[in-house]
Amino acid sequence: MIGTPVEDLETPAIVIDLDIMERNLEAAASYARQHSLRLRPHTKTHKIPALGKRQLDLGAAGLTVAKVGEAEVMTRSGTPDLLVAFPVIGASKVARLLAVARERNVTVSLDSIEAANGLSEGAVAAGMEIGVLAEFDAGLHRVGIRPELLFELVEAIDRLPGLRLEGIAFYPGHIKKLDETASQEIAEAGRLLDQVLNRLRERFPIGIVSGGSTPALWRSHEFPGLNEIRPGTYIFNDLNTVLSGACTFEDCAARIHTTIISTAVPGQIVLDGGSKTFSSDRPSAADEVIYGQLDGYPDAKLFRLNEEHGWVRIPDNSQFRVGQRITVLPVHICVAVNLQDQVYGVRGGRVEEVWRVEARGKVQ
Ligand SMILES: Cc1ncc(COP(=O)(O)O)c(C=O)c1O
């Protein structure tokens, strides 16, 4: 498999341009260094311990995951530190988390007393201590306690045995497109952050202030007090990142290689990948219904997916043939990677790495 010309890989396949990926990793590591931000990349994008190790080798302080199952797999990267940026609810998950925490520093971000109590009970029973970040809502309105209730939550975490208050966290996922609105959203989230930090620091030692996403990555230094970022998508980037304005097509390392399986319907071609390849995610910062951008064919629209069929509307008189390979920039690379057993790292047109997506499906 190593050394295979990329055009000989069976499709659909996710192919990573290693030069671009390495450039993306280095750019974020250097930005973090320049602004004295701790980098704890979210590994939900690649789900591959070997890539987590590359991020650590480039200076990441640790790795982030969403689920305990991902944490269990990411231990194979050799990381000394893991952030589970997702509340861990339920005694059996807490027990699994504590097993991971036996050999490395583990921190959990959470937004409720219930989550804190469950973690505390498990940690005390195991005779261990777990790091905690209290998560507040900076504008996404998903997970994260209302800023005015954060003090109370931090107080409870500080009081509970088995928990070590490490700081606070937020996720600026509402910032999807770097336009004028985003500047206001960043300023507003920054004001909130400043307020909560001023109040909390009168009473508590708030060490870690964790935020960051890929769309807002290069503007992380505008959040006052932020000292840790957790971007995930930046390693590959995708159509969403391009549409957000945080990168260009040239910064996108991952493509889905496909083959045309039918040209039977005039004005249309069909690719050999559908929702089981691309996922059904549509652009988060655009109204158009598309599932990816075809390289070299800006006017072709991947407009509909069945499980294994990708429907592409093509301009009149365009020339396509059955068997032709088409590469597509997916809308959301993280979910696409989760659908594959393996991805291929390519340099100079040949396969240099084959990585098993070891944490795919680890949603528990
Ligand atoms: C809590 C949390 N942190 C960090 C990230 C990484 O964000 P991005 O994929 O924009 O880099 C995510 C993404 O979903 C997230 O949910």
The ligand as an ORCA input file, in Angstrom:
! r2SCAN-3c Opt
* xyz 0 1
  C     -15.963     21.777     23.052
  C     -15.238     21.903     21.760
  N     -13.976     22.381     21.753
  C     -13.261     22.510     20.603
  C     -13.807     22.140     19.388
  C     -12.992     22.290     18.126
  O     -13.581     23.197     17.248
  P     -13.220     23.236     15.689
  O     -13.665     21.968     15.111
  O     -13.925     24.437     15.181
  O     -11.767     23.379     15.607
  C     -15.113     21.647     19.349
  C     -15.739     21.249     18.079
  O     -16.820     20.790     17.955
  C     -15.850     21.516     20.560
  O     -17.113     21.044     20.576
*
